[in-house]
Every structure is written in C-alpha cells, then in structure tokens.
C-alpha cells in the first residue's frame, strides 16, 4: 500500500471536467471500471442513465454505506472579449497557464488578474462559453504529490482503490460540487429509496491549517460550515482509533462538501467528511503527502467493512 502507483491519479488530474461538464470524467470512469472490475473482489453493478444526468453509481453486494466523490473541478468560463468568470472558487494569479478547446481548436493561454478582474491572454479570441482549466503539471517526489485538481481527483482515486476490495457498499460519483452542488439530492433519493442506505462518507480533499498537518494522517472532519450528527462522527473516530490507522481531527467554520446537500435532503442521512489535507488549495500547485493518501485508502476500506 505504501508503494502506490500514482499513474491513475495523474490521468485523472488531466481530464477536462469542470463543474457542469463532467461527461469526460464519467466516460473515463465507465471505461476504467469495465476494464478493471473483473480483478476486484466483487464486481459492481454499474448504474447510470438520463435520470442521473452525468453521475455514476457503483453498487457492491448489499450496501450499508455510500462513498460520495465529486468528479468536477474548478475553472473558468470565457465571457465577452477577453473576460473570464470563475467556476467555483479557483485561485487566480497572473501567469497561470489555462487550457481548453473551442470550435477553432486547442487552447493554451495565460491568466491575467487585475484587481479581481479576470482575463485571458491568447493570440486569438476564444469563443464565449468556452471552459478553461489549469494546465496539468503533475509532480511526484518521495513524499509528496503535487498537481492541479487533486481536489477532487484524489477523492475519486481513493474511491477506485477502495473499490478493489469492497464487498458491500455504494460508490457515488457526483457533479457540480465545486459550484454549489445540485446532483446529490436525486442521488440521495435513489440511495435511500432503492437500497435503504442512510449513511455516507465524503471522499474529498480538505485544507492544511494550523491544526491539520502534512503526514499526520487522513483528516476526519468534525464540522465545517455544516455540522454532521455527532453520534455518527464519534462512531467513525472510534473505528479509526481501533484500527490504528493514522488520522487527525479537523474542526472548521467554513467550507463545504456533498455532505451539505445530504444534510439538506428530506432523508435522515448520516454523513462525515473524511479526506486527505492539501496545501495550495484550488491552485495549479495543490500539494498532498503520500502517507496521508495511504491512510485515507486504508481508513475508508476499514470503515466500509465496519459501518
């Protein structure tokens, strides 16, 4: 486990899938699952279709708990002339390289930030409505992985690694999380009404802060802008403690995830955010410690067996 191959994560980070246009990520995941599922402990049922828009559900055995991992990323939309408007909350600094494609061909341009106004610098005009994302520069050292879009391609990577040994559970790949959400309500309805599943783990990425550090284990979030039910969070902490897997506790007053939509649903769903912390959030240079990735995969595997 400590010698993880990060080539899959590199592939995921390069996929163009900003909020609202996750179809390329869905197509990649469908191909990946169909190619690899015969090597997994249990072959999942693959569930998708118009009623789920661009989302994807994998059902293993008799599920009790769901893993939610959002597929979308932050980015930018071309407005008028050379103007850009953000998708989600990307960090914006002059000189960042952006990539995309319009009807005239591939694009690699430069971001220009001027007192909050965002523009692009390119040899030609870019068609309005074109989405631009950070150019991927994936770097790996002995201890760290660094790239754009570790949030949340690492959450997706975690789910796919857990899938290899998962016997009972749901893995739900959602859309729009970075720009306010919108898919989790109907995914939650199907989860509860079809299988009676009312507990979920949010496979997403959190922040390095004065209380959450690199190399100290996966972060179990006790709260962010939303507050999950304390008894469920306590159960997760108890199982983490029993497992001996490195973890750290997070307490924040800001930030959010798919858990917010689960809590706002009309169903009694317990949820908890459990994720690797990163530095340089929402930038081209997001940074994660490899040991925290390992502990995330290990803890998810344990929790999906025990919850």
N, C-alpha and C positions, 0 to 999 in steps of 0.2 A: 504493500500500500504506500510506503514512503517513497517508492520509486515510480510514481505516477508518470504516465506518458501524457504530456500536455498538447500533443498534436491535435487532438479533437477540440480542445479549448481554443487553440489558435484558429482552427477552421470556423468555429462558432463566432469568434470575435470579428471575423472578416465579412460575415454575412450582412447584407444591407436589409435591415428590418426595423426602421424607426416606427414609433407609435402610429398606428393606423395603416401600416403597410407591412404586416408581419408575414405575408404569404411566402416569401423566400425562406424564412426560418421554418415555417410549418412544412414546406416541401422537403427541406433538408432533413428535418426530424423524421418525417414519414419514411424517407429512403433509408435513413440510418437505422431506424427501428426494424424495418422489414429485412434489412441485410443482417442485422446482428441478433435478433430476438431468439433464433434457434440455439444460440450459445448461452442464453440466460437460463437461470434456474427454472423460471416459469415463463412461458410465452404469453405475453399480454394480449388481451383483446384491444384492438385499435379502433377508437371511436372518433369520428369527425363527420362533418357534413354541413349543409347550409344552416341548420338550426344552431350550429356552433360557430358560424362565421369562419374566422381563420384560426380558431382554437383547436386544441388536440387533447384527447384524453386517452390514457393507457390504463386498462383495468387488469389487475393481477389477482387471481384467486378470489377469495372472499374478503373484500376490503373493509377495514375498520377506520382507517386514517387516510387522508389525502395529502399529497405534496403539491403545493402550488408554486410554479416557477414562471415568471413572466418572460415572454420572448422578445419584447420590444426594447428599443434603445431610445435615448435622447438624440437630438439632431437639430436640423434647421430646415425651414421651408423658404424657397425663393419667393419674394413678394413682387414688388414692382421695381423697375430699373435694376439697381444692384443691391436692393434691400433684402435682408433676411429676417425672419421671425423664428424664435426658438420653438423646438418641440421638447416639451418637458423643461428641465432646468439645467441646460448644459453650461459649463464654464466657457467663457468666451474671451479669448485673448488674441490680439493681432498676431498674425503669423501662423496660427493653427492651419494645418492642411485639411481640406474638406474634399470628399469625393462623392460622385453620384453619376447620373446619366439622364439625359433628356433625348428628345427625338433627333437632335443633331449629333449625338454621340456621347462618349465618355467625358467626364469632367474631373479635373483635379485643380482646385482653386485654393485661394488663400482667404482666410477670415480676417476682416478688418473691424475692430471695435473702436468706437468713438463716443465716449461719454454715454455708454449704454445703447447707442445706435449700432446695429449690426449690418455689415455689408460684405460682399464678396469681391475679390479681385481676380478677374479672369480675362482672357484675350477676346472673348465674345460675350454677348448677352446670354443668360441662361433662362430657359422658358419658365414662366411663372408657375408656381406649384411644385416645381422640382424639389425633391428632398435631397439634402446633403448631410453626410455623416462624417465623423472624424476618420481620417486615413489611418488604417491599422498599422502600427509599428509594434509587433509582438516581440517582447524581450524576456528571456529566461536566464536567471543566474542560479547558483547553487541553492539559494534560499528563497528567492522571490520570483514571481511572475508579474510582468508589467505590460499593460496594453490599454487601449480604449475598450470600453464596453465589457469589462469584467462584471460590471453591473448591467445586465444580469446574465451574461453568457456563462458565468461561473455557477450561478444558481441552476441553469439548465444542465451544465456539465455535471454538477452534483447529482441531479435527478437521474441522469443517464447512467452514472456509475452505480447509484443505489439500485437502479433497475436490474442490474446484472444478477443480483442475489435476492431480489424482492419476491416474496411468496404471496403476500396478501396486501393489497393497497391500491390506491389510485395515484397516478401522476398526471397532473393537470397543467397544461401549458396555456397560459392566458395572454391576453393582448391589452394594450393601452395603459399599462400600469404607470408608465413614466409621464403620462399626460392626463392624469385624473381618473383613470380606470374606465370601466364600462362593460367588461365581459364577465366579471366574476359573479354578478347577480344571477345570470342564467346558468352559468356553470355550477354554482352552489345549488340552485333549484334542482338541477339534474342529479347532482351528487346525493342530495338528501332524498328526493322522491324516488329515484331509481334504486339506490343501494342502501339508504338509511345511514349514510356516513355523516357524522356531525362533529368531526374533529379534523384539524388541518395544521400542517406545518408549512411555514412560508419560507421557501428556499430562495433567498435573496441576499443582497450584499449590504452591509452596514458600514459605519464610519470608524476610523481610528480617531480616538479622542483622548482626553487626559485620563479617562478611566478604562478605555479599551485599547489594547496594545497589540502590535505585531508579535506573532509567535507564542501567544498565551492561550491559544485555543479558539474554537468557534464561539461566537457570541450568542448567548440566549438573551433575547430582549424581553425585559420585564414590562416595558412600556415604551411607546414613542408618543406621537400625537394621540394615538388611540391606546386604550388600556384593555388588554385581554383579561379574561376571567382568571383571578389569582389562583384558584384551586388547580386549574389546568397547567398554568405556568409552574406552580410548585411541583406538580407531578413530573414535568419534564426535567426540572432541576434535580429532583430526587433520582430519576433514572440516569441522568448524566453523572451524578455523584457515584452511584452504584457501579457504573460502567468503568470508571477510572479514565475515561477519555478526557483530554484537556478541554476546558471550557472557561468562559468568563461571562459575567453578568453585565448587561447593558441597561441603563436607565436614561431615557431621553425625554424631552418635552416636545420635540419636533420630529418631522419625518413621518413617512407612512409607507404602506405596502398594500398588497392584495388583502391583507388582514382587515383593513378598514372596511372594505366592501363586504367581506364575510360578516363582520360585526353589524353592519347596517342592513343585512338581509333579514327577511322575515322568519328565518330559521334559527334555532338555538345551536349555533356552531361555535365550538371552542377552537381557538387558533393561537399560535405562537410563532413569532419570527425567530428563526434560528439560522444564522448566516455568518460567513466569514467577513471580518472587517477589512476595509481597504483605506488607503491614503490617496490623496489627489482625486477626490470624488468628482464624477461627471466630467472628467477631463480626458485628453488623449493618453494620459500617463498614469492611469489607475494602478495601484501597487498593492499586491497581496502576498503574504508569507505562505510558502508552500506547506508548512506544518499545520497552518490553520485550515487549509483546504483538506488535508488528510483528516483532521479531527472532525470537520464538517461531514464528510462522507461517512466516517465511522459512526458518528453520533446519529445521523439520520438512519443508517442501517439498523442500529440498536433500537431507536425509538419506533421505527415501523414494525419491529417484532414485538415490542413490549406494550405499546399503547393499545 
